Amino acid sequence: MSYSNVSVAETKGGAQARPSLRSIWAQGRAAVGGWCGIPSALSAEAMARAGFDWVCIDMQHGCMDYSTALEMIRAIDATPCQSIVRVPWNEPGIIGRVLDAGADGVIIPMIRTAADARAAVDACLYPPDGRRSFGPMRVGLRDGESYFREANSRVLVIPMIETEDALANVEAIATTPGVGALFLGPYDMSVALGLPPRDNDGEAAFDHAVATIVGAAKKAGIGAAVLSSASLFAQRAAQGFNMISTTVDLAALSHAARSDLAAARK
């Protein structure tokens, strides 16, 4: 199977190549992200064009299927933004498909052990670093033959740490070769700790989990990521997270609509 040798810049209509999240971290900056649950390429493009460093297409709790996720990745590709997909589960079939579609990174939920993390890496990376099957159908069209040479160094493998088992094994997960960042799922982690499903800052168990996850990521020299909000951004950055989401599309749409409606009805 061969692919045209087309550069990323050319496929983006002359736009500059997208800065990787690793390059942002190397500059000492936090990569700011948006979150897509609405199944729409147009809304994904709107989020990406807002200026985020990355946008997550949430196939776990969002409403999109694979075909829509593919179009959302293509829409994000029209911008300098990185496309990150949260897959429904640690399953190599869907992981390989979103990468073949062009995702720059994959968030994998409910990772509990280093063996789980190793399985995620295997699904994301080509041999000898992993076991990903070669067949970059759409991303080969975008990047040409360079994709195979560069994929293993470019793709971000991001296990979610959101259970007590994962917290207990977090250092082993963080040091699994190929893992690029740890992602705190604050709501599931809270539920696992016997707390309400929300950000529970100030609760000793939650604060300990945050510090433990960030510490493991920093010790391993990888990213520390979290689903968050604009109001908590400064706090999360101060805690050491360097991949922080601030906006969920559905919540942003609902908030703007209600705000405009309230202003109109005054």
C-alpha positions in Angstrom: 0.0 0.0 0.0 1.4 3.4 -1.0 0.4 6.9 -0.2 1.1 10.2 -1.9 4.0 12.2 -0.4 1.9 15.2 0.6 3.1 17.4 3.5 0.9 18.3 6.4 1.2 22.0 5.5 0.0 21.4 2.0 -3.1 19.6 3.2 -3.8 22.5 5.4 -4.0 25.0 2.7 -0.6 26.5 3.5 -1.2 26.7 7.3 1.8 26.1 9.5 2.4 22.6 10.9 0.5 22.0 14.1 2.7 22.4 17.2 2.8 19.1 19.2 1.8 19.1 22.8 5.3 17.9 23.6 6.8 21.0 22.0 4.4 23.2 24.1 5.5 21.4 27.3 9.2 21.8 26.4 8.6 25.5 26.4 7.3 25.3 30.0 3.7 26.1 28.9 0.4 24.4 29.7 -1.5 23.1 26.6 -5.0 24.5 26.8 -7.8 22.2 25.5 -11.4 22.1 24.5 -13.8 19.1 24.8 -16.3 17.9 22.2 -19.3 15.8 23.1 -21.5 17.1 20.3 -21.3 14.9 17.2 -20.5 17.6 14.6 -17.5 18.4 12.4 -18.7 22.0 12.4 -18.7 22.4 16.1 -15.3 20.7 16.3 -13.9 23.1 13.8 -15.4 26.0 15.7 -13.7 24.8 18.9 -10.4 24.3 17.2 -10.6 27.7 15.5 -11.2 29.3 18.9 -7.4 28.9 19.4 -7.1 25.9 21.7 -3.9 23.9 21.6 -5.8 20.7 21.5 -9.4 19.5 21.2 -10.7 16.2 22.5 -13.3 14.2 20.5 -15.0 12.3 23.3 -16.1 8.9 22.0 -16.5 7.5 25.5 -19.2 9.7 26.8 -19.8 12.0 23.8 -22.5 11.3 21.2 -20.4 10.6 18.0 -19.8 7.4 16.1 -16.6 6.6 14.2 -17.7 8.2 10.9 -18.5 11.4 12.7 -15.3 11.3 14.7 -13.4 10.9 11.4 -15.0 14.1 10.0 -14.3 15.9 13.3 -10.6 15.0 13.1 -10.6 16.3 9.5 -12.2 19.5 10.6 -9.6 20.1 13.3 -6.9 19.3 10.8 -7.8 22.5 9.0 -6.4 24.4 12.0 -3.1 24.5 14.0 -4.9 22.6 16.8 -4.1 19.0 17.8 -6.8 16.4 17.6 -7.1 14.1 20.6 -9.6 11.3 20.8 -10.9 9.7 24.0 -11.8 6.2 22.9 -14.7 4.2 24.5 -12.4 1.5 26.0 -8.8 0.1 25.9 -9.6 -1.9 22.7 -7.1 -2.1 19.9 -9.6 -2.0 17.1 -11.1 1.4 17.8 -7.7 2.8 18.9 -6.1 1.8 15.6 -9.0 3.3 13.6 -8.9 6.7 15.2 -5.2 6.9 14.7 -5.6 5.8 11.1 -8.2 8.6 10.8 -5.5 11.1 11.9 -5.8 11.6 15.6 -2.7 13.1 17.2 -3.2 11.3 20.5 -5.5 8.9 22.2 -6.9 9.1 25.8 -7.7 5.6 27.0 -10.2 5.3 29.9 -10.2 3.0 33.0 -6.5 2.0 32.9 -5.9 0.2 36.1 -2.4 -1.5 35.8 0.9 -1.3 34.0 -0.3 -4.2 31.9 -3.3 -2.2 30.8 -1.0 0.7 29.9 1.2 -1.7 28.0 -1.8 -2.9 26.0 -2.7 0.7 25.2 0.8 1.4 24.0 0.8 -1.7 21.9 -2.4 -0.6 20.2 -1.1 2.9 19.5 2.5 2.3 18.3 3.9 0.4 15.4 6.5 -2.3 15.9 9.0 -2.6 17.5 7.5 -0.2 20.1 4.0 -1.6 19.8 1.8 -3.9 17.8 -0.3 -1.4 15.8 -1.3 -2.7 12.4 -0.2 -0.7 9.4 -2.9 0.8 7.3 -3.1 4.6 7.7 -5.9 5.0 5.3 -6.9 8.6 5.9 -3.8 9.9 7.8 -1.6 8.5 5.0 -3.5 10.7 2.6 -2.8 13.7 4.8 0.8 13.1 5.7 2.1 10.8 3.0 4.9 8.3 3.5 6.4 10.3 6.3 3.6 9.2 8.7 5.0 5.7 9.3 8.5 7.1 10.0 7.2 9.7 12.5 4.1 8.1 14.0 5.7 6.5 17.0 7.4 9.7 18.1 4.3 11.9 17.4 1.4 9.9 18.8 0.5 10.7 22.4 -0.6 7.7 24.4 -2.6 9.0 27.4 -3.9 6.5 30.0 -6.7 7.8 32.3 -6.1 7.5 36.0 -9.5 7.4 37.6 -9.7 4.4 39.9 -8.1 3.3 43.2 -6.3 0.5 41.4 -4.8 3.0 38.9 -3.8 5.3 41.7 -2.0 2.5 43.5 -0.2 1.6 40.3 0.3 5.1 38.9 4.1 5.1 39.0 4.3 1.8 37.1 1.7 3.1 34.6 3.7 6.4 34.2 7.0 4.6 33.5 5.5 2.1 30.9 7.5 2.8 27.8 5.5 4.7 25.2 3.1 6.4 27.7 3.1 10.1 26.9 0.9 11.6 29.6 -1.3 10.6 32.5 -4.9 12.0 32.5 -6.8 12.5 35.7 -10.5 11.8 35.4 -11.6 13.9 38.4 -15.2 12.7 38.4 -14.6 9.0 38.2 -11.7 9.3 40.6 -14.0 11.1 43.1 -16.6 8.4 42.8 -13.9 5.8 43.4 -12.8 7.6 46.5 -16.4 7.7 47.9 -16.9 11.4 47.0 -19.6 13.1 44.8 -18.8 13.1 41.0 -17.2 16.6 40.8 -14.0 18.4 41.5 -13.4 17.8 45.2 -10.5 20.1 46.0 -10.1 20.5 49.7 -11.0 16.8 50.3 -7.9 15.1 51.6 -8.3 12.0 49.5 -8.9 14.0 46.3 -6.0 16.3 46.9 -3.7 13.3 47.6 -4.8 11.7 44.3 -4.0 14.9 42.4 -0.6 15.2 44.0 0.2 11.6 43.4 -0.8 11.6 39.7 1.1 14.8 39.0 4.1 13.6 40.9 4.2 10.3 39.0 4.0 12.1 35.7 6.7 14.6 36.6 9.0 11.9 37.9 8.6 9.9 34.6 9.1 13.1 32.5 5.7 12.9 30.8 2.6 15.1 30.6 0.1 15.6 33.4 -3.5 16.1 32.0 -6.9 16.8 33.4 -10.5 17.5 32.4 -11.1 20.9 34.0 -12.7 24.3 33.6 -11.6 27.9 33.0 -12.3 28.8 36.7 -9.9 26.0 37.8 -7.3 26.5 35.2 -4.8 28.6 37.3 -5.1 26.2 40.2 -4.6 23.1 38.0 -1.6 24.7 36.3 -0.1 25.6 39.7 -0.6 21.9 40.8 1.6 20.9 37.9 -0.8 19.9 35.2 0.4 20.9 31.7 -2.5 19.6 29.6 -5.8 21.2 30.8 -9.2 21.4 29.2 -11.3 24.5 30.0 -14.4 24.2 27.9 -16.9 21.5 27.0 -18.9 22.3 23.8 -22.3 21.4 25.1 -21.9 23.3 28.4 -20.6 26.3 26.5 -23.5 26.3 24.1 -26.0 25.9 26.9 -24.4 28.7 29.0 -24.3 31.1 26.0 -27.9 30.4 25.0 -29.2 30.8 28.5 -27.2 34.0 29.0 -28.5 35.5 25.8 -32.0 34.5 26.6 -31.9 36.0 30.0 -30.5 39.3 28.5 -33.3 39.3 26.0 -36.0 38.8 28.6 -34.8 41.5 31.0 
